[in-house]
């Protein structure tokens, strides 16, 4: 079969992509959604799938110069790449299903570094994909990143604060894309335990039985990796607690964050 005649697409089931800036609360949000009987088990990040979406973006952006030499049309290329993604998601569903040998009714996955590509995920996946986006106070996100960097054995600098803030803004750029809005539910991490917010998340995702008391009930055991992994949080596998573990971010680092993230600070009420 030629590249210009893609194989029939695998069956598309609803897929929920949990996103947000790194250290914003994507892990606990993912775990909450996976508490539903309709969803898969909590699982690690799907970082190996991210390059497939990037390949689609690169292929479309370089259509005239490169990609058109290999495919009859952009739509043909889109079908080709969607097949690759769907096959990977099908495999993930089988590996994480709560009933061996079957697919979950709704597949819930996450990878914070995929968040800036949600536009392309939407382009490729269409109405089968929904996006749950966690927004957290950028000062607390930066303070958490400071811990990660210091665990790696070096001092946190003003440049690190600026870079974290820039990454933060890039992570939420999709909130400004009008065509994505019907497929996106954005909420503040600090409101995750608010019953009204939880109910709205349940309604948006089609997972009516999500419950905080079922979070972390099953899934891969990662506690032993805590000492070795600087990204590991002691909040993992604990009852949901959205309070910061840290003292406030030092003023020398707040300045760059305030300057870069001003738009989202105002939008989500993080002026305190």
C-alpha positions in Angstrom: 0.0 0.0 0.0 1.5 3.4 -1.0 1.9 6.4 1.2 -0.8 8.0 -0.9 -3.4 5.4 0.1 -3.5 5.3 3.9 -4.9 2.2 5.7 -8.3 2.4 7.2 -8.3 4.4 10.4 -8.5 2.6 13.7 -11.7 3.2 15.6 -11.6 6.6 17.3 -12.8 6.7 20.9 -13.0 9.9 23.0 -9.6 11.0 24.2 -9.0 13.6 26.9 -5.7 15.3 26.9 -4.7 16.8 30.3 -2.4 19.8 29.9 -0.9 22.8 31.6 2.5 24.2 32.3 5.0 21.8 34.0 4.4 21.9 37.8 0.9 23.2 37.4 -1.0 20.2 38.7 -1.5 18.1 35.6 -0.6 14.9 37.4 -3.2 15.1 40.1 -5.8 16.3 37.5 -5.0 13.3 35.4 -5.3 11.0 38.4 -8.7 12.5 39.3 -10.1 11.9 35.8 -8.7 8.4 35.9 -10.7 7.7 39.0 -13.7 7.3 36.8 -14.8 3.7 36.0 -15.2 4.8 32.4 -11.6 5.9 32.1 -8.3 4.0 32.0 -6.0 3.5 35.0 -3.7 6.3 36.0 -0.5 6.1 33.9 2.8 7.9 33.1 3.1 10.7 30.6 2.7 9.8 26.9 5.9 11.6 25.9 6.6 9.0 23.2 3.5 10.1 21.3 4.4 13.8 21.4 6.8 13.5 18.4 4.0 12.2 16.2 2.0 15.4 16.7 5.2 17.5 16.1 5.8 15.5 12.9 2.3 16.5 11.7 2.9 20.1 12.5 6.3 20.1 10.8 4.9 18.3 7.7 2.1 20.8 7.3 4.3 23.8 7.9 6.7 22.5 5.3 4.1 21.2 2.8 5.3 23.1 -0.2 9.0 22.6 0.3 9.1 19.0 1.4 6.0 17.1 2.3 4.0 17.4 -0.9 6.7 15.2 -2.6 5.4 12.3 -0.6 1.7 12.7 -0.3 -1.1 13.6 -2.8 -2.6 16.2 -0.6 -2.5 17.7 2.9 -5.6 15.7 3.8 -3.8 12.5 2.7 -0.9 13.4 4.9 -3.3 14.1 7.7 -4.9 10.7 7.4 -1.5 9.1 7.4 -0.4 10.8 10.6 -3.7 10.3 12.3 -3.3 6.6 11.8 0.0 6.6 13.5 -1.4 8.5 16.5 -4.5 6.4 16.8 -2.5 3.2 16.7 -0.4 4.5 19.6 -3.4 5.6 21.5 -5.1 2.2 20.9 -2.0 0.5 22.4 -2.0 2.8 25.4 -5.7 2.1 25.9 -5.1 -1.7 26.0 -2.1 -1.3 28.3 -4.0 0.9 30.8 -7.5 -0.5 30.6 -9.1 -1.4 33.9 -10.5 -4.5 32.2 -7.7 -6.5 30.5 -8.2 -7.0 26.8 -10.6 -4.1 26.3 -10.4 -0.4 25.6 -11.6 2.1 28.2 -14.7 4.0 27.2 -12.7 7.2 27.5 -8.9 7.4 27.3 -7.4 10.0 29.5 -3.7 10.9 28.9 -1.3 13.7 29.8 2.0 15.2 28.9 2.6 18.8 29.9 5.1 19.3 27.2 2.4 18.4 24.6 0.3 21.3 25.8 1.8 24.0 23.5 0.9 21.7 20.6 -2.8 21.4 21.5 -3.7 23.4 18.3 -2.1 20.6 16.2 -3.6 17.9 18.3 -7.0 19.4 17.7 -6.3 19.7 13.9 -5.3 16.0 13.7 -7.8 14.5 16.1 -10.9 16.6 15.5 -14.0 16.3 17.6 -12.8 13.1 19.3 -10.3 15.0 21.4 -11.0 17.2 24.4 -8.5 19.2 26.4 -8.6 19.8 30.2 -6.1 22.6 30.9 -4.9 23.3 34.5 -3.8 26.8 35.2 -1.8 27.5 38.4 -0.4 30.6 40.0 2.7 31.3 38.0 4.6 32.4 41.1 4.0 29.0 42.6 4.8 27.2 39.4 8.1 29.0 39.3 8.8 28.2 42.9 8.2 24.6 42.2 10.5 24.7 39.3 13.1 26.2 41.6 12.9 23.1 43.7 13.5 20.9 40.7 16.5 22.8 39.5 18.0 22.9 43.0 17.5 19.1 43.3 19.5 18.8 40.2 22.4 20.4 42.0 22.6 24.0 40.8 21.4 27.4 41.9 18.1 28.9 40.5 18.7 32.2 38.7 16.8 35.1 37.4 17.2 33.7 33.9 15.6 30.4 35.1 12.7 32.4 36.4 12.3 34.2 33.1 12.5 30.9 31.1 10.0 29.3 33.4 7.6 32.2 32.9 8.1 32.1 29.1 7.3 28.4 29.1 4.3 29.1 31.2 2.9 31.5 28.7 3.6 29.2 25.8 1.7 26.4 27.6 -1.5 28.5 27.7 -1.3 30.0 24.2 -4.0 27.7 23.0 -6.5 29.4 25.3 -6.4 32.3 22.9 -7.3 30.2 19.8 -11.1 30.6 19.1 -11.6 27.4 17.2 -10.3 25.4 20.2 -12.6 26.9 22.8 -15.5 24.4 22.4 -13.0 21.6 23.1 -11.2 23.1 26.0 -12.0 23.3 29.7 -9.6 25.5 31.6 -9.7 25.9 35.4 -7.5 27.0 38.2 -5.5 24.4 40.0 -6.4 26.1 43.3 -10.1 25.3 42.6 -9.6 21.6 41.9 -11.3 20.6 45.2 -14.2 23.0 44.7 -17.3 20.7 44.2 -18.7 23.1 41.5 -15.5 22.9 39.5 -15.3 19.2 39.9 -18.9 18.8 38.7 -18.1 21.0 35.6 -15.1 18.9 34.8 -17.1 15.8 35.1 -19.8 17.2 32.8 -17.2 18.4 30.2 -15.3 15.1 30.1 -18.3 12.8 30.3 -16.9 11.1 33.4 -19.6 11.6 35.9 -18.2 9.4 38.6 -14.8 11.1 39.2 -14.1 11.4 42.9 -11.2 12.7 45.0 -11.4 9.8 47.4 -10.7 7.3 44.5 -7.6 9.2 43.3 -4.4 7.1 43.3 -6.4 3.9 44.1 -4.5 2.0 41.4 -1.7 2.6 38.9 2.1 2.3 38.7 3.9 2.5 42.0 6.4 5.4 41.7 7.2 6.2 45.3 10.5 4.4 45.2 11.6 6.9 42.5 11.1 9.9 44.7 14.8 10.3 45.7 16.1 9.7 42.2 13.6 11.9 40.2 13.9 15.6 40.9 10.5 16.1 39.3 8.8 13.8 41.8 6.4 15.5 44.2 5.6 14.3 47.7 2.0 15.1 46.9 1.8 12.2 44.5 -0.2 9.3 45.9 -1.6 11.4 48.7 -5.0 13.0 49.3 -5.5 16.0 47.0 -4.1 19.1 48.5 -3.8 22.3 46.4 -2.0 24.4 49.0 1.6 25.3 48.1 4.4 23.3 49.9 6.8 26.2 49.7 7.5 29.6 51.1 6.7 32.4 48.6 8.9 32.9 45.6 11.6 35.4 46.4 11.0 38.9 45.1 14.1 38.8 42.9 12.3 36.1 40.9 8.8 37.5 41.1 9.7 40.5 39.0 10.5 38.5 35.8 7.4 36.3 36.3 5.2 39.3 36.9 6.5 40.9 33.7 6.2 37.9 31.4 2.9 36.5 32.8 1.0 39.7 33.4 -1.8 38.8 31.0 -2.6 35.4 32.6 -2.0 36.8 36.1 -4.8 39.3 35.5 -7.1 36.8 33.6 -7.0 34.2 36.4 -6.8 36.5 39.4 -3.2 35.8 40.6 -2.5 39.3 41.7 -2.4 38.5 45.4 
